[in-house]
Structure formats: C-alpha cells, structure tokens
Amino acid sequence: MPKLIITIDGPAGSGKSTTARLLAEKIGAAFLDTGAMYRAVTVAAMRSQLDLGNVETVEKLIDSADFKFEITNNQMAVKINNKDITEQIRDPKVTENVRFIASQPSLRSRLVKMQQNFAQKYQKIVTEGRDQGTVVFPDADYKFFLTADSARRTKRRAEELTEKGLKVDLTKLRKEIEIRDAADKNRNTGPLVPAKDAVIIDNTNLTLEQTVNEILKIINKNS
Ligand code: DC
C-alpha cells in the first residue's frame, strides 16, 4: 500500500496530467494517468474491430490482453501485448470513442482494479482522472479537483493538438469538449464530480507552476 496518495480529478483540459506530472516530479512520487488506461482499452478494441457497444466482447478483451503501463521519461508509456501504443492513444478518433468504454460499469470496475494494482507498486503516487478521489482511492491523503472555464480548456487542448501538427477547428473542439464533459458528469458509475473532501482549484487564470504551488502549499501545511 502506498504511504502517500494524492488524487487529482477534473474535466478535459483542466491541466490534470501536466499538473500531476510536475507535482509528482517535485515530491519524488510516481504518477498515474488513468485516462491513458481508458484510451488503451479503446485502442485495443478498435484494433480488434470490436463493436465498442458490445460490453461482453470488450470485457473478454480486457481480461485476455496484456496491458502494460510504465513511467518512462516522466510520461506514461502504454503497451498492449508488448506493442507500444503511447502515441496512438491520443488520436482524436480514440478520444471520440473512449466514452463507449468509460460509460460501462463492468468495464470501469476492471479499470479501477488496474489503477489500484498500479498504485500498489509505489510508495508515493499522484493519480489523475475523473473518479480517483471518489471511487478509486476514497481514502487518499490529499484530494484535488481542478477546473477551468470551457474556453480556456479548449485553448489548452488546441495548443496540445497544434504542437502535434494536427489541424484544429476551435468551435468543433469546444463542442467536443462540452459533449465529453456532459458524458463524464452524467454517467451513473464513476461520474466526474469532486469528492466531498476534495480541494477545488479553478485554474482558469493560473499557470501550471501556480497550480502546482497551490497544491504544494496545502500539502506542506498539513505534513
Ligand atoms: O483524461 P483523458 O482525456 O485522457 O481521458 C480520456 C477519457 O477517459 C475521458 O473522456 C473520460 C475517461 N476517463 C474516465 O472516465 N475516468 C477516468 N478516471 C479517466 C478517464
């Protein structure tokens, strides 16, 4: 069992991944990008040309495939059956399809176990997603919920995609983010909601460093 668990939840573009990575680096902890797990299952199902709405076939896939999640170069490297798919999981088509996996309770419960097993390997972990403080690690030492207005979140996602050389239609991207937010908030299992004991940080006007410093202030005050 890790000695220190910090959860960071929040919607797309709230800066969870970059915040979790930098925070983990500063405090010498491992980090877990749980969205990468949902994305990996989506890639595996798409590659096997499964009907993503057919829960049983996706359950079998999760149970039989060998998913590996490793931290290398401060990034989560993802492999299915020893094939590296770290780049592919960020493909916009995967982003669009991930909701089929994220909305199914029996698939979520498998991913929750994967996340808890991953954390077991480390003494300190910063884990980010949608349900880390509510479902996966309800007894975490510190819980944070990041948020930002949707225009700012769209801008951040657009910058990420542009950096990768992808073309961005801002209006379309904002709509996609809003659709994903609604799906994440409204599902019955593991919805996007702050844990009752989470500290909510609105980082619309904060830089990455400032967001991490806010978190560090709270951790240092209590340790
Ligand atoms: O954080 P991200 O954009 O990489 O996450 C991809 C999708 O996975 C997102 O639309 C919601 C889902 N997800 C989830 O349901 N629960 C998590 N703990 C992490 C991600």
Boltz pocket constraint, residues with backbone or C-beta under 6 A from the ligand:
constraints:
  - pocket:
      binder: B
      contacts: [[A, 12], [A, 34], [A, 35], [A, 36], [A, 38], [A, 39], [A, 95], [A, 98], [A, 99], [A, 102], [A, 128], [A, 129], [A, 130], [A, 131], [A, 132], [A, 180], [A, 184], [A, 190]]
      max_distance: 6.0
